[in-house]
Amino acid sequence: MAVIVKYVVVTDGKEDMIFSTRKEAEAHDKMLDIAERLYAFLHAADLNIAEDTLDALTLFMAQHRAHIDTLLKGGRLKTPAGSAQHATLPQDKREEASASEPKRSTASPSALTTKPKAAA
């Protein structure tokens, strides 16, 4: 006879997920706690978002908290998801987004750092 240990995450009195390791179960439980706090925060903001949309949004934000943390700290994502942003926006929104992006210089970095040569 084999003994199998399973870790069950219980939310609101019902089984949510079953995991084979305690670490995975605790990570999932922490993610659900974060989603619940985000839900309370956004719900209190009175943004007029449908309950199911708010649920999905907060769960998404909790699942991707590392990426959101990077963005909130002013960083950029290294994944191609950031470059796919324009593809998912409607045409008029793409134009607005590209107009609001800062213009980048076309000068080469070496041209900016060269020092004048001393006369021989």
Short mmCIF file of the C-alpha atoms (twelve columns), coordinates in Angstrom:
data_MODEL
# 
_entry.id   MODEL 
# 
loop_
_atom_site.group_PDB 
_atom_site.id 
_atom_site.type_symbol 
_atom_site.label_atom_id 
_atom_site.label_alt_id 
_atom_site.label_comp_id 
_atom_site.label_asym_id 
_atom_site.label_seq_id 
_atom_site.Cartn_x 
_atom_site.Cartn_y 
_atom_site.Cartn_z 
_atom_site.pdbx_PDB_model_num 
ATOM 1   C CA . MET A 1   0.000   0.000  0.000   1 
ATOM 2   C CA . ALA A 2   1.322   3.450  -0.978  1 
ATOM 3   C CA . VAL A 3   0.874   6.618  1.010   1 
ATOM 4   C CA . ILE A 4   0.393   9.768  -1.029  1 
ATOM 5   C CA . VAL A 5   0.625   13.183 0.589   1 
ATOM 6   C CA . LYS A 6   -1.449  15.928 -0.993  1 
ATOM 7   C CA . TYR A 7   -1.752  19.564 -0.004  1 
ATOM 8   C CA . VAL A 8   -5.180  21.075 -0.465  1 
ATOM 9   C CA . VAL A 9   -5.843  24.810 -0.650  1 
ATOM 10  C CA . VAL A 10  -9.290  25.535 0.786   1 
ATOM 11  C CA . THR A 11  -10.971 28.831 -0.091  1 
ATOM 12  C CA . ASP A 12  -14.288 29.837 1.484   1 
ATOM 13  C CA . GLY A 13  -14.851 26.315 2.785   1 
ATOM 14  C CA . LYS A 14  -14.341 24.533 -0.547  1 
ATOM 15  C CA . GLU A 15  -11.331 22.863 -2.102  1 
ATOM 16  C CA . ASP A 16  -9.639  25.185 -4.549  1 
ATOM 17  C CA . MET A 17  -6.579  23.260 -5.731  1 
ATOM 18  C CA . ILE A 18  -4.601  20.164 -4.801  1 
ATOM 19  C CA . PHE A 19  -0.795  20.192 -4.875  1 
ATOM 20  C CA . SER A 20  1.866   17.558 -4.389  1 
ATOM 21  C CA . THR A 21  4.263   19.855 -2.500  1 
ATOM 22  C CA . ARG A 22  3.742   22.202 0.396   1 
ATOM 23  C CA . LYS A 23  5.730   24.947 -1.356  1 
ATOM 24  C CA . GLU A 24  3.355   24.957 -4.354  1 
ATOM 25  C CA . ALA A 25  0.292   24.994 -2.094  1 
ATOM 26  C CA . GLU A 26  1.610   27.907 -0.040  1 
ATOM 27  C CA . ALA A 27  2.530   29.856 -3.178  1 
ATOM 28  C CA . HIS A 28  -0.995  29.373 -4.552  1 
ATOM 29  C CA . ASP A 29  -2.524  30.361 -1.221  1 
ATOM 30  C CA . LYS A 30  -0.372  33.504 -1.124  1 
ATOM 31  C CA . MET A 31  -1.431  34.381 -4.677  1 
ATOM 32  C CA . LEU A 32  -5.105  34.020 -3.687  1 
ATOM 33  C CA . ASP A 33  -4.541  36.257 -0.642  1 
ATOM 34  C CA . ILE A 34  -2.962  38.918 -2.857  1 
ATOM 35  C CA . ALA A 35  -5.858  38.676 -5.324  1 
ATOM 36  C CA . GLU A 36  -8.314  39.118 -2.458  1 
ATOM 37  C CA . ARG A 37  -6.512  42.240 -1.200  1 
ATOM 38  C CA . LEU A 38  -6.325  43.669 -4.736  1 
ATOM 39  C CA . TYR A 39  -10.042 43.006 -5.134  1 
ATOM 40  C CA . ALA A 40  -10.843 44.911 -1.922  1 
ATOM 41  C CA . PHE A 41  -8.566  47.780 -2.976  1 
ATOM 42  C CA . LEU A 42  -10.044 48.145 -6.482  1 
ATOM 43  C CA . HIS A 43  -13.611 47.589 -5.272  1 
ATOM 44  C CA . ALA A 44  -13.197 50.400 -2.722  1 
ATOM 45  C CA . ALA A 45  -11.942 52.695 -5.495  1 
ATOM 46  C CA . ASP A 46  -15.447 52.678 -6.977  1 
ATOM 47  C CA . LEU A 47  -14.239 52.211 -10.557 1 
ATOM 48  C CA . ASN A 48  -17.550 50.792 -11.766 1 
ATOM 49  C CA . ILE A 49  -16.061 47.473 -12.929 1 
ATOM 50  C CA . ALA A 50  -18.276 44.393 -13.227 1 
ATOM 51  C CA . GLU A 51  -17.740 41.847 -10.439 1 
ATOM 52  C CA . ASP A 52  -16.628 39.025 -12.771 1 
ATOM 53  C CA . THR A 53  -14.249 41.362 -14.603 1 
ATOM 54  C CA . LEU A 54  -12.834 42.586 -11.296 1 
ATOM 55  C CA . ASP A 55  -12.380 38.970 -10.163 1 
ATOM 56  C CA . ALA A 56  -10.532 38.058 -13.353 1 
ATOM 57  C CA . LEU A 57  -8.425  41.234 -13.247 1 
ATOM 58  C CA . THR A 58  -7.310  40.795 -9.637  1 
ATOM 59  C CA . LEU A 59  -6.514  37.118 -10.167 1 
ATOM 60  C CA . PHE A 60  -4.470  38.016 -13.265 1 
ATOM 61  C CA . MET A 61  -2.633  40.754 -11.382 1 
ATOM 62  C CA . ALA A 62  -1.838  38.402 -8.499  1 
ATOM 63  C CA . GLN A 63  -0.594  35.694 -10.885 1 
ATOM 64  C CA . HIS A 64  1.676   38.193 -12.664 1 
ATOM 65  C CA . ARG A 65  2.736   40.214 -9.630  1 
ATOM 66  C CA . ALA A 66  6.455   39.947 -10.453 1 
ATOM 67  C CA . HIS A 67  5.905   41.561 -13.861 1 
ATOM 68  C CA . ILE A 68  3.604   44.213 -12.417 1 
ATOM 69  C CA . ASP A 69  6.149   44.954 -9.687  1 
ATOM 70  C CA . THR A 70  8.822   45.483 -12.353 1 
ATOM 71  C CA . LEU A 71  6.554   47.826 -14.307 1 
ATOM 72  C CA . LEU A 72  5.552   49.825 -11.217 1 
ATOM 73  C CA . LYS A 73  9.208   50.329 -10.366 1 
ATOM 74  C CA . GLY A 74  9.754   51.858 -13.819 1 
ATOM 75  C CA . GLY A 75  11.368  48.810 -15.374 1 
ATOM 76  C CA . ARG A 76  10.649  47.129 -18.674 1 
ATOM 77  C CA . LEU A 77  9.630   43.553 -19.253 1 
ATOM 78  C CA . LYS A 78  12.142  41.368 -21.055 1 
ATOM 79  C CA . THR A 79  9.417   39.236 -22.622 1 
ATOM 80  C CA . PRO A 80  7.986   39.861 -26.084 1 
ATOM 81  C CA . ALA A 81  4.615   40.608 -24.419 1 
ATOM 82  C CA . GLY A 82  5.638   44.270 -24.130 1 
ATOM 83  C CA . SER A 83  6.288   44.508 -27.878 1 
ATOM 84  C CA . ALA A 84  2.969   42.817 -28.672 1 
ATOM 85  C CA . GLN A 85  1.106   45.661 -26.959 1 
ATOM 86  C CA . HIS A 86  0.554   47.566 -30.208 1 
ATOM 87  C CA . ALA A 87  -0.809  44.495 -31.960 1 
ATOM 88  C CA . THR A 88  -3.632  44.142 -29.423 1 
ATOM 89  C CA . LEU A 89  -4.719  47.780 -29.465 1 
ATOM 90  C CA . PRO A 90  -7.245  49.113 -31.978 1 
ATOM 91  C CA . GLN A 91  -5.723  51.355 -34.666 1 
ATOM 92  C CA . ASP A 92  -6.816  54.647 -33.077 1 
ATOM 93  C CA . LYS A 93  -5.456  53.568 -29.682 1 
ATOM 94  C CA . ARG A 94  -2.158  52.510 -31.310 1 
ATOM 95  C CA . GLU A 95  -1.735  55.999 -32.724 1 
ATOM 96  C CA . GLU A 96  -2.438  57.548 -29.296 1 
ATOM 97  C CA . ALA A 97  0.045   55.198 -27.608 1 
ATOM 98  C CA . SER A 98  2.790   55.840 -30.135 1 
ATOM 99  C CA . ALA A 99  2.229   59.599 -29.902 1 
ATOM 100 C CA . SER A 100 2.640   59.501 -26.120 1 
ATOM 101 C CA . GLU A 101 5.873   57.472 -26.231 1 
ATOM 102 C CA . PRO A 102 9.050   59.540 -25.876 1 
ATOM 103 C CA . LYS A 103 11.054  60.013 -29.054 1 
ATOM 104 C CA . ARG A 104 14.438  58.338 -29.055 1 
ATOM 105 C CA . SER A 105 17.623  59.815 -30.398 1 
ATOM 106 C CA . THR A 106 19.080  58.230 -33.514 1 
ATOM 107 C CA . ALA A 107 22.647  59.274 -32.722 1 
ATOM 108 C CA . SER A 108 25.001  56.420 -32.069 1 
ATOM 109 C CA . PRO A 109 26.249  56.027 -28.495 1 
ATOM 110 C CA . SER A 110 29.869  56.182 -29.663 1 
ATOM 111 C CA . ALA A 111 29.285  59.584 -31.282 1 
ATOM 112 C CA . LEU A 112 28.206  60.979 -27.936 1 
ATOM 113 C CA . THR A 113 31.191  59.683 -25.987 1 
ATOM 114 C CA . THR A 114 34.064  60.522 -28.345 1 
ATOM 115 C CA . LYS A 115 36.610  63.025 -27.137 1 
ATOM 116 C CA . PRO A 116 38.265  65.561 -29.373 1 
ATOM 117 C CA . LYS A 117 41.725  64.539 -30.528 1 
ATOM 118 C CA . ALA A 118 44.660  66.535 -29.256 1 
ATOM 119 C CA . ALA A 119 46.631  68.447 -31.863 1 
ATOM 120 C CA . ALA A 120 49.996  66.841 -32.555 1 
# 
